[in-house]
């Protein structure tokens, strides 16, 4: 893939109602603190994301094959299953959010018909175009970016609403929610970077594309809630450009889920062998369609927050270890499953849960430090034992 295609791919992945909505959750922090939290969180999260992309490019392996390099074939399949679950979760959440926004503009349409229509459109798009990164995706992303600028400018003239801003948001949680978005793409970054033409295209372009696109989406959400006292759905329904906004929502949902559906299909091939990735795309698309139609919309905000923190809880330990092994130039494990590595990951997951529960510094950073410490101890002990066997 060319640098421009890689950049636009990840800008497009970042443009979604979900990102705008999550930015709005940071409103209790205020505009200044919210902006600082967004930038800090995205620097950390996107750096991890770019690191995962770099590993896959250098190894010439897709994301899940790169994970299997560290955890063994069976261990890689377990991670692929986790990735498949979280990607299908994202597909469902994005469709539900988009459905809520569009249904607000067209209140006579039943919600389930909107989610059904969106699901069918994204399946058709994915099956027809197969893999992301083509010219049609580039054009769609450029159009989306232009529409979002118009949408953002329009928000400053919007009359204040009566939306109540909750105080249930700490700086640490805000940073975690900003980290979570790029980290949620970490398990599939390598699916595209492994096909890049060079290292800059594989590492820097995904970083810049996602960082700029996601920060802008978060800032739109933050500014709408702080400045206008309205959530994103009420804003779209009352906007002078609500039909343009519906176009943004529709196109961004399709282009973002296009990336997620393809990578979910790739992960599914670790469990279900098929020579045609479009078959897996169809299976993933149909499953998420049925769940989207029956999603419990009333609990959406709580589900989204828990979902985002769960993603960082699982994938930060996994990819911290993958990055450590890559930079220490360890050889591929020949075991079907590397229990020692998985044990470190389980400790990292438990640690992340505790760090989040007690708001200890930045949970993602603390988790990365914990996994790094355990991995270093394991590495030193292993080297010492190896020397002992050579020199009895």
C-alpha positions in Angstrom: 0.0 0.0 0.0 1.1 3.5 -0.8 1.8 6.1 2.0 -1.2 8.2 1.0 -3.5 5.1 1.0 -2.3 4.1 4.4 -2.8 7.6 5.8 -6.3 7.9 4.4 -7.2 4.4 5.6 -6.6 5.3 9.2 -8.1 8.8 9.0 -11.2 7.0 7.7 -11.2 4.5 10.5 -11.1 7.4 13.0 -14.1 9.2 11.6 -17.1 7.9 13.4 -20.0 8.9 15.6 -18.5 6.6 18.3 -15.4 8.7 18.5 -17.4 11.9 18.7 -19.7 10.4 21.4 -16.7 9.3 23.4 -15.1 12.8 23.2 -18.4 14.1 24.6 -18.0 11.9 27.6 -15.0 14.0 28.6 -17.1 17.2 28.9 -17.1 17.1 32.8 -13.4 17.9 32.6 -14.0 21.1 30.8 -12.7 22.3 27.4 -9.0 22.9 28.4 -8.5 19.8 30.6 -10.5 17.8 28.0 -8.1 18.8 25.2 -5.1 18.0 27.3 -6.5 14.6 28.2 -7.4 13.8 24.5 -3.8 14.7 23.3 -2.0 12.8 26.1 -4.2 9.7 25.7 -3.9 9.6 21.9 -0.1 10.0 22.0 0.1 7.0 24.3 -2.5 4.9 22.5 -1.4 5.7 19.0 2.2 5.1 19.8 1.3 1.5 20.9 -0.8 1.2 17.7 2.1 2.3 15.5 4.4 -0.1 17.4 2.2 -3.0 16.5 2.0 -1.9 12.9 5.9 -1.7 12.8 6.2 -5.3 14.2 4.0 -6.7 11.5 5.7 -4.8 8.7 9.2 -6.0 9.8 8.1 -9.6 10.2 5.9 -9.4 7.0 3.1 -11.1 9.0 -0.5 -10.0 9.6 -1.4 -9.0 13.2 -2.6 -12.4 14.4 0.4 -14.2 12.9 2.7 -11.8 14.6 1.0 -12.5 17.9 1.4 -16.3 17.3 5.2 -15.6 16.8 5.2 -14.8 20.6 2.5 -17.0 22.1 2.6 -20.1 19.8 0.1 -21.2 17.3 -2.6 -22.1 19.8 -1.9 -19.0 21.9 -2.2 -16.9 18.7 -5.6 -18.5 18.1 -6.8 -17.5 21.5 -5.8 -13.9 20.9 -7.4 -14.0 17.4 -10.6 -15.1 19.2 -10.4 -12.1 21.5 -9.8 -9.9 18.5 -12.8 -11.3 16.7 -15.0 -10.7 19.6 -13.9 -7.1 20.1 -14.1 -6.3 16.4 -17.7 -7.6 16.2 -18.4 -5.6 19.3 -17.2 -2.5 17.5 -19.2 -3.2 14.3 -22.3 -3.5 16.4 -21.7 -0.4 18.5 -20.9 1.7 15.4 -24.1 0.6 13.7 -26.2 1.2 16.8 -24.8 4.7 17.3 -25.2 5.6 13.7 -28.8 4.2 13.9 -29.5 6.4 16.8 -28.2 9.5 15.1 -30.2 8.9 11.8 -33.4 7.9 13.6 -33.2 11.2 15.5 -33.4 13.0 12.2 -36.1 10.8 10.8 -38.2 10.0 13.9 -40.9 8.2 11.8 -38.4 5.4 10.9 -38.3 2.5 13.4 -34.9 2.2 15.0 -34.5 -1.5 13.9 -35.1 -0.6 10.3 -32.2 1.9 10.3 -29.8 -0.5 11.9 -30.9 -3.2 9.5 -30.3 -1.0 6.5 -26.9 0.1 7.7 -25.8 -3.5 8.4 -26.9 -4.5 4.9 -25.1 -1.6 3.3 -21.8 -2.3 5.1 -22.0 -6.0 4.2 -22.6 -5.2 0.5 -19.7 -2.6 0.6 -17.3 -5.1 2.2 -18.2 -8.0 -0.1 -17.9 -5.9 -3.3 -14.6 -4.2 -2.4 -13.1 -7.0 -0.4 -10.0 -5.4 1.2 -9.8 -1.8 2.4 -7.3 0.7 1.0 -8.7 1.1 -2.6 -9.3 4.3 -4.5 -13.0 4.4 -3.6 -12.1 4.3 0.1 -9.6 7.2 -0.4 -12.3 9.4 -2.1 -14.8 8.5 0.6 -12.4 9.5 3.4 -11.5 12.9 1.7 -15.2 13.6 1.4 -15.9 12.6 5.0 -13.1 14.9 6.2 -14.6 17.9 4.4 -18.1 17.2 5.7 -16.7 16.9 9.3 -15.1 20.3 9.0 -18.4 21.8 7.9 -20.1 20.0 10.8 -17.6 21.3 13.3 -17.8 24.9 12.1 -21.6 24.7 12.3 -21.5 23.5 15.9 -20.2 26.9 17.1 -23.5 28.7 16.1 -25.7 26.1 17.7 -28.1 27.2 20.4 -27.4 25.7 23.9 -29.6 22.8 24.9 -30.6 21.3 28.2 -28.4 18.2 28.2 -27.1 17.5 31.7 -23.3 17.0 32.0 -22.4 14.2 34.5 -19.6 14.7 36.9 -18.6 11.1 36.8 -15.3 11.6 34.9 -11.8 11.7 36.3 -8.6 12.7 34.4 -7.3 9.2 34.6 -10.5 7.7 33.2 -10.5 10.4 30.5 -7.0 9.5 29.5 -7.9 5.8 29.4 -10.9 6.5 27.2 -8.6 8.4 24.8 -6.0 5.6 24.8 -8.7 3.0 24.2 -9.7 4.1 20.7 -6.3 3.6 19.0 -5.6 0.5 21.1 -8.8 -1.0 19.9 -7.3 -0.9 16.4 -4.0 -2.3 17.6 -4.9 -6.0 17.1 -5.5 -5.3 13.4 -2.9 -2.6 12.5 -0.6 -5.3 11.1 -3.2 -6.6 8.7 -2.6 -3.5 6.6 1.0 -2.4 7.6 2.4 -5.8 6.6 1.4 -4.8 3.0 3.0 -1.3 3.1 5.7 -0.4 0.6 8.1 0.9 3.2 8.6 1.4 7.0 7.4 5.0 7.0 4.2 4.0 5.3 3.8 1.1 7.7 4.5 3.1 10.9 4.3 6.9 10.6 1.3 7.1 8.3 -1.0 5.0 10.5 0.2 7.1 13.5 -0.5 10.4 11.8 -3.7 9.3 10.1 -5.3 7.9 13.2 -3.9 10.5 15.7 -5.2 13.5 13.6 -8.5 11.9 12.7 -9.4 10.6 16.2 -8.3 13.7 18.0 -10.5 15.8 15.7 -13.5 13.5 16.3 -13.0 13.7 20.1 -12.7 17.5 20.0 -15.9 17.8 18.0 -17.7 15.7 20.7 -16.1 17.6 23.5 -16.9 21.0 22.1 -20.5 20.1 21.3 -21.3 19.0 24.9 -19.2 21.7 26.6 -20.3 24.7 24.4 -23.8 23.7 23.5 -25.1 21.6 26.4 -26.2 18.9 24.0 -25.2 15.3 23.2 -24.2 14.3 19.7 -27.6 12.8 18.9 -29.6 15.9 19.9 -27.1 18.1 18.1 -27.5 16.2 14.8 -31.3 16.1 15.1 -31.5 19.9 15.6 -28.6 20.9 13.3 -29.3 23.1 10.2 -27.1 20.6 8.4 -28.7 17.5 9.8 -29.1 15.8 6.4 -25.4 16.5 5.7 -24.7 15.0 9.2 -26.7 11.9 8.3 -24.5 11.6 5.2 -21.4 11.8 7.4 -22.8 9.2 9.8 -23.8 6.8 7.0 -20.6 7.0 5.1 -18.3 7.0 8.1 -20.0 3.9 9.6 -19.5 2.0 6.3 -15.9 3.0 5.8 -14.9 2.4 9.5 -16.8 -0.9 9.7 -15.3 -1.9 6.3 -11.9 -2.0 8.0 -13.3 -3.9 11.1 -15.3 -6.5 9.1 -12.2 -7.3 6.9 -9.9 -7.8 9.9 -12.6 -9.8 11.8 -12.8 -12.0 8.8 -9.0 -12.5 8.8 -9.0 -13.3 12.5 -11.9 -15.8 12.0 -9.7 -17.8 9.5 -7.6 -18.9 12.5 -10.5 -21.0 13.6 -12.5 -21.6 10.4 -10.3 -22.5 7.4 -11.5 -20.9 4.2 -9.8 -19.9 1.0 -12.2 -17.0 0.3 -12.1 -14.2 2.8 -15.4 -12.9 1.4 -17.1 -15.9 2.9 -15.8 -14.9 6.4 -16.8 -11.3 5.7 -20.4 -12.4 4.9 -20.6 -14.6 8.1 -19.3 -11.7 10.3 -21.6 -9.2 8.7 -24.7 -11.4 9.0 -24.0 -12.2 12.7 -23.4 -8.5 13.6 -26.6 -7.6 11.7 -28.8 -9.7 13.9 -27.2 -8.5 17.2 -27.4 -4.8 16.1 -31.1 -5.0 15.5 -31.8 -6.3 19.1 -29.1 -4.2 20.9 -30.2 -2.7 24.3 -30.0 0.9 23.2 -31.0 2.3 26.6 -27.8 1.1 28.2 -25.5 2.3 25.4 -23.4 4.8 27.3 -22.5 2.3 30.1 -21.8 -0.5 27.6 -19.5 1.7 25.5 -17.4 2.9 28.5 -17.1 -0.7 29.8 -16.3 -2.0 26.3 -13.5 0.5 25.8 -11.8 -0.1 29.2 -12.1 -3.9 28.5 -10.2 -3.5 25.3 -7.2 -1.8 26.9 -7.4 -4.4 29.8 -6.8 -7.3 27.3 -4.8 -5.9 24.4 -2.3 -3.6 26.2 -0.6 -6.5 28.1 -0.7 -8.7 24.9 1.0 -6.2 22.6 3.3 -4.8 25.3 4.8 -8.3 25.4 4.8 -8.6 21.6 6.7 -5.3 21.3 9.2 -6.4 24.0 10.0 -9.6 22.2 10.4 -7.9 18.9 12.8 -5.3 20.2 14.8 -7.9 22.1 15.0 -9.9 18.9 13.7 -13.2 20.4 13.2 -16.1 18.1 9.7 -17.5 17.2 8.4 -19.9 19.9 8.1 -23.5 18.7 5.6 -24.5 21.4 1.9 -24.8 20.4 1.2 -22.4 23.3 3.7 -20.4 25.5 2.2 -20.6 28.9 4.9 -18.4 30.5 4.0 -15.6 28.1 0.3 -16.0 28.7 0.8 -16.1 32.5 2.4 -12.6 32.2 -0.5 -11.4 30.1 -3.0 -12.7 32.7 -1.1 -10.9 35.4 -1.2 -7.8 33.2 -5.0 -8.0 32.7 -5.5 -8.4 36.5 -3.2 -5.5 37.2 -5.0 -3.3 34.7 -8.3 -4.1 36.4 -6.9 -3.0 39.7 -5.2 0.1 38.3 -8.6 1.1 36.8 -10.5 0.3 40.0 -8.3 2.4 42.2 -7.4 5.1 39.6 -3.6 4.5 40.1 -1.8 6.9 37.7 -2.6 6.0 34.1 -3.7 2.4 34.1 -2.4 1.6 30.6 1.1 3.0 31.5 1.1 1.1 34.8 0.0 -2.1 33.0 2.8 -1.7 30.4 5.4 -1.2 33.2 4.1 -4.3 35.0 4.3 -6.5 32.0 7.7 -5.1 31.1 9.0 -5.9 34.6 7.7 -9.4 34.6 9.0 -10.1 31.1 12.4 -8.7 32.0 12.6 -11.0 35.0 11.6 -14.0 33.0 14.1 -13.1 30.3 17.0 -12.7 32.8 16.1 -16.0 34.6 15.9 -17.8 31.3 19.3 -16.5 30.2 20.9 -17.4 33.6 19.5 -20.9 33.4 20.7 -21.3 29.8 24.3 -20.3 30.8 24.1 -22.7 33.7 23.3 -25.6 31.4 26.2 -24.7 29.1 28.6 -24.4 32.0 27.8 -27.1 34.6 
